[in-house]
Amino acid sequence: MTRFEPAGDAFLAASHAVSRRDSAAERGEAMPDYITIYPANADLIFLPYLKDYQPSKNDFKAIVEDRRTDRRYDTNDHLSLQQLSWFLWSTQGVTSYSIHRGITTRNVPSAGSRHPFETYLLINRVADLKAGLYHYVPQEHAIYLVNDSQEMIHAINASTFDQKQVITASVNFIWVAEVYRTSWRYQERAYRYLFIDAGHVCQNLYLAAESEGNAVCAIGAYKDDEANQALGLDGHEKFVIYMASVGKPLSD
Ligand SMILES: Cc1cc2nc3c(=O)[nH]c(=O)nc-3n(C[C@H](O)[C@H](O)[C@H](O)COP(=O)(O)O)c2cc1C
């Protein structure tokens, strides 16, 4: 009896670090997009400026120690735009960029600073926003509505095996990986980096939420094909890599 999964073992073997000589970057292939591409006619909603903002809880040690997963949310509570702004800034906010190197730096680390994620928000209750699927544009610190159909909302929830917190959360974060942003430089090794990068992003969401009296539930149990289909992704070059619900926890 072996105590490893052959499919997982094959993934490890197939993603061993290799020489980068054959990477698309080394071959001189055009750099992939490193900022978010969005429709020219998108109605951008610019998020509140955070320069003078302080989260309601500022004790870093307490934030780290108090963070817990919570799946039961107060459905009377609405997240403010300021809180949403803070959560997006903490998870994917752009702090600098280099057009020459084709990279951004953000509030989370990323292998080679490739930052291969797009952030989608399934919003249920955020003040002044209608419910629906939104897309974050980090370089503008803005979001725009992609789709507010009930079918799409149901399809995303169904893809998570109908996990109830997706419906009761104020907002769900859905992170989509764009593989080539990282594989352009790291080939097959990129696939490991994607999942490691995603962990950093979700941890920052946990901490930012805790600092505003909200709680997160990371969601890794979802049907890939259904989630990708709901968002119109091909499942190869672009796919859902991780989700997380956020809401004000119900007091016990
Ligand atoms: C990668 C990952 C995937 C997870 N997927 C789910 C999930 O699909 N549904 C869920 O209810 N909780 C999920 N969780 C939450 C864990 O169950 C939770 O983190 C764990 O019980 C430890 O609790 P704590 O976060 O409060 O320390 C996930 C957590 C991680 C890190």
The ligand as an SDF file (V2000), in Angstrom:
LIG
                    3D

 31 33  0  0  0  0  0  0  0  0999 V2000
   -7.4360   25.3710    1.3800 C   0  0  0  0  0  0  0  0  0  0  0  0
   -8.6520   25.4680    2.2570 C   0  0  0  0  0  0  0  0  0  0  0  0
   -9.8800   25.0340    1.7860 C   0  0  0  0  0  0  0  0  0  0  0  0
  -11.0060   25.1250    2.5900 C   0  0  0  0  0  0  0  0  0  0  0  0
  -12.2230   24.7840    2.0590 N   0  0  0  0  0  0  0  0  0  0  0  0
  -13.3280   24.9040    2.8310 C   0  0  0  0  0  0  0  0  0  0  0  0
  -14.6070   24.6350    2.2670 C   0  0  0  0  0  0  0  0  0  0  0  0
  -14.7680   24.3370    1.0760 O   0  0  0  0  0  0  0  0  0  0  0  0
  -15.6800   24.7500    3.0760 N   0  0  0  0  0  0  0  0  0  0  0  0
  -15.5750   25.1160    4.3930 C   0  0  0  0  0  0  0  0  0  0  0  0
  -16.6090   25.1990    5.0690 O   0  0  0  0  0  0  0  0  0  0  0  0
  -14.3680   25.3970    4.9500 N   0  0  0  0  0  0  0  0  0  0  0  0
  -13.2400   25.3020    4.2020 C   0  0  0  0  0  0  0  0  0  0  0  0
  -12.0240   25.6500    4.7230 N   0  0  0  0  0  0  0  0  0  0  0  0
  -11.9260   26.1610    6.1150 C   0  0  0  0  0  0  0  0  0  0  0  0
  -11.2650   25.1530    7.0730 C   0  0  0  0  0  0  0  0  0  0  0  0
  -12.2010   24.1420    7.3560 O   0  0  0  0  0  0  0  0  0  0  0  0
  -10.7730   25.8720    8.3300 C   0  0  0  0  0  0  0  0  0  0  0  0
   -9.7160   26.7380    7.9840 O   0  0  0  0  0  0  0  0  0  0  0  0
  -10.2770   24.8640    9.3570 C   0  0  0  0  0  0  0  0  0  0  0  0
  -11.3650   24.1620    9.9200 O   0  0  0  0  0  0  0  0  0  0  0  0
   -9.4560   25.4980   10.4830 C   0  0  0  0  0  0  0  0  0  0  0  0
  -10.2320   26.4780   11.1570 O   0  0  0  0  0  0  0  0  0  0  0  0
   -9.6770   27.9640   11.3890 P   0  0  0  0  0  0  0  0  0  0  0  0
   -9.5110   28.5970   10.0160 O   0  0  0  0  0  0  0  0  0  0  0  0
  -10.7250   28.6530   12.2100 O   0  0  0  0  0  0  0  0  0  0  0  0
   -8.3590   27.8640   12.0840 O   0  0  0  0  0  0  0  0  0  0  0  0
  -10.9000   25.5970    3.9240 C   0  0  0  0  0  0  0  0  0  0  0  0
   -9.6460   26.0350    4.3870 C   0  0  0  0  0  0  0  0  0  0  0  0
   -8.5540   26.0080    3.5670 C   0  0  0  0  0  0  0  0  0  0  0  0
   -7.2360   26.5600    4.0750 C   0  0  0  0  0  0  0  0  0  0  0  0
  1  2  1  0
  2  3  1  0
  2 30  2  0
  3  4  2  0
  4  5  1  0
  4 28  1  0
  5  6  2  0
  6  7  1  0
  6 13  1  0
  7  8  2  0
  7  9  1  0
  9 10  1  0
 10 11  2  0
 10 12  1  0
 12 13  2  0
 13 14  1  0
 14 15  1  0
 14 28  1  0
 15 16  1  0
 16 17  1  0
 16 18  1  0
 18 19  1  0
 18 20  1  0
 20 21  1  0
 20 22  1  0
 22 23  1  0
 23 24  1  0
 24 25  2  0
 24 26  1  0
 24 27  1  0
 28 29  2  0
 29 30  1  0
 30 31  1  0
M  END
$$$$
